[in-house]
Amino acid sequence: MNYAKEELLAVTIARLIGDARHVAVGAASPIPATGAFLLKQQNPALRISLLQKRSGNPFTEGSRELFDLAGQGRIDVFFLGGAQIDGEANINLVAAEGKRFPGSFGSAFMYFTAGKTILFREEHSPRVLVKKVDYVSAPGWSPPEIERRGGPAALLTGKALFAWQTEKRRFLLESVHPGGKADDIRANTGFDYDMPAQVPATPGPTPAELRLLRGSVAHVIAENYPEFARRVWGEARPTATT
Amino acid sequence: MSDLRSNETRFLEDADAIAQEIPDGASIGLPPDYSPVAMAVVRALVRRKARQLKLIGVPVLGLCADILIGAGCVREIETSAVTLGEAGLAPRFTAAAEKGALRIIDATCPMIHTGLQATEKGVPFMPLRGVLGSDLVRHHPDWKTIDNPYSEGDPILLAKAIVPDVALFHARWADEAGNVWVGRRGELATIAHASKSCYVTYEERQAGDMLEDEILAPGCIGSVYISAVAPAPRGAWPLGVPGMYGIDDAHVQAYARMANTAAGFQQYLDEFVLKPVAA
């Protein structure tokens, strides 16, 4: 079956969101947004708060409302990335090796307060997945005296899916995306992680999922992430009525 | 800076008149790119060669900060991020940061909101959950960790009250009473409430007093907070005003490409900032 890498990642995100009731999507996250809107097609009760939604934005108190909601425990799932992500699930959005990145955004708060966080970074390389981050924007775990509601649930990259093992504070390689090999993942990951004897392939999108992605999901994504939608689904994006 | 007790909104001629009133060295609270930014004033600040500004991103900065940094107007920023959104990294910010030419105080979004909310209430600090263990805490000059006085063995972080000298943003409407309407963009109200002075450009002037209208009033910032307003039709361009006009994505993409080099950035200034533009 032919599908785009972005479509595989979006269906994987939809599965990771699972039975959550309220998922929030922060700045510049078109693939997590695509996964969330795909899941909403199958589960209309899912509430999606898209920070950057250009029309019909869910917030009426301005940009602090997302954080107030999370602080109260009203957000089940959030997404974070990183210029660097390490084996203890620490993320760095600030600077590494003389390079400056945009900054930490709300990560240092959302990682603690959202029910669970899905780490997502398309680039899977030793440059990104490092043994130890150069700067901790947000820590992957906290000592017991620090109040913390949530933390990492999984790490999804362009090559593989890792599950987070809270007790061991280590990642477990859960699946490798179709066409990839476990050896290649080991070679491209700068941190150590656990691995089963047989690593399954990440399940691809079903024909039904692809129909939804290319129809109503593409439309809502194009409204909010026009560049991304053009790249994945082309200029002739579907209209709301298809 | 204006006296907080005697705020009577003044009506200025245009964005350049506002830029004249914002002194060098001022700290300026600014909204993110998806909330209306007073871009016409940003261009006027570049034209008047403003210097030594401190920009405070509420909670992040975007195009306006990149232009001001590139034009040499900025000494320091405090923000949770600088980004051009889908257009990628903010090139002049990135270049200045990597050269060490800019003081950067890194924060995280809700700590900025919380610091401003403390000022709204006139208290010196306000606590926030999370963040502990982040390197942000080690590097930020104004954050302190205390033990929750209501519960033992429970460390919690404090945001020091943030008091910008100037709040600067764009609004859809201003009225004859000096109120401005920003709709749901609550961060604009937070910035206005917390700042010593507040300058607003607007799209259209409304007759009368919008606070007399039950439908409009909740989206208004009352004139008590507003130092001065000035007309600037399409004044947020190339950014947008929700419900009126959207972000000019093609222009922001073009900016990101041009500003990748110092020469290209200068060309952008020559073309779109230093001479008056019809948006």
Interface residues (C-beta under 8 A of the other chain):
Chain A: A27 A28 Q52 R54 S55 N57 F59 T60 E61 G62 S63 R64 E65 F67 D68 G71 L93 V94 A95 G98 K99 R100 F101 P102 G103 S104 F105 G106 S107 A108 F109 M110 Y111 F112 T113 Y135 V136 S137 A138 P139 S142 P143 E145 I146 E147 R148 Y225 P226 E227 F228
Chain B: P32 Y34 S35 V58 P59 V60 T79 S80 A81 V82 T83 G85 E86 A87 L89 A90 F93 T94 A97 E98 D106 A107 T108 C109 P110 M111 H113 Q117 L128 R129 G130 V131 L132 G133 S134 D135 L136 G153 D154 P155 I156 R184 R185 G186 E187 L188 A189 T190 G240 P242 G243 G246 I247 D249 Q253
